[in-house]
Amino acid sequence: MKSASEQLQAAEHRSVDQSKIAYQKPQPAGMVRDVFVGAALDLDGDEREWVPQSPTVAFRPLVLNVSQGYYINILRVRSSGVLSRHRHSGPVHAFTLRGRWRYLEHDWVATPGDYAFEPPGETHTLVVPDDVEEMITLFHVSGGYVYVDPDGEPVGVEDVFTKLAAARQHYQSVGLGTEGADALVR
């Protein structure tokens, strides 16, 4: 039987809104840290956070998951024309934020607010239409890309490891330090 003091404590405990109390136990052993990117959709923010891939193409990494082989980044293209022809080794999720883009192999055009799922194994050619000055799309890429010629012959690759190397090199060169990229690694 509980003492009067224990009964009072139990009654007070029940009267407290439990939903507003933080979890009290430790997180699972070995769990990786969260990734938090403030102002991730501030598309016109700090230019140093955009890793150049060419004079008109850059990406802003959000997560570089080397342990599971995926990355999430925002791709920005500031020119029209063909960006690349590539084949995916894993699924890709795309959410268009600004501008328009399409694949030569499909009849749809992605516009702001549109979502696209790209299945593993698909090969397609990304094009930004002539009248678009800037296209920005958030991509979640599992696995990597194999860049191919029109007949499907490989001409290059890109994956989480090439993205990490490019981000580390760029962040170091613009004064953000490699830790800026390393903070996104899981």
C-alpha positions, 0 to 999 in steps of 0.5 A: 500500500502506498503512503499518503505522500506517494499517493499525493505524488502519483495524483500530481503526476497524473494532473501534469500534461505528460505530452509536454514533457521531453522523453526522459530515457537515453536514445538507442546505443549507436544511433547517429546524430540528427542533421538539422539544416536551418533555412534549407529552402532559403534558395537565395541565401549564402552563395558559399553553400552552393557547390559548383559543378559547372559555371551554371550548375551547383548543388547544396547538400542537405544530407550525405549518408555514406553509410546507407549510400544516399544523398539529399541535395538541392540542385540549381541550374542557371541556364537552359539546355541539356544537363545530363543523360544518366541512369540511376542505380537506386530510386530518386525522389524529386521535388521542384522548387523553382523553374521547370525541367523535364526528361527527353524520354517522358512527356511531363514537365516538372514545375514548382510544387511537382513531385517525381519518382524515378525508379532504379534502372531508368535512364533519362536526359534532363533538360531545362527549357529554353525560356527558364533562367533558373531551375531548382529542385530538391533531389533524394538520390539513393545509390548513384548515377552513371552518366551515359552516351545515347547508346548507354555506354558509361562516361562518368559516375556520381554518388554520395562519395563524389558529392562529399568530396566536391562539397569538402573541397568547395567548403574549404576553398570558400572559408566554411571549412571541411567541417561544414560538409562533414556535419552533413555526413551520416 
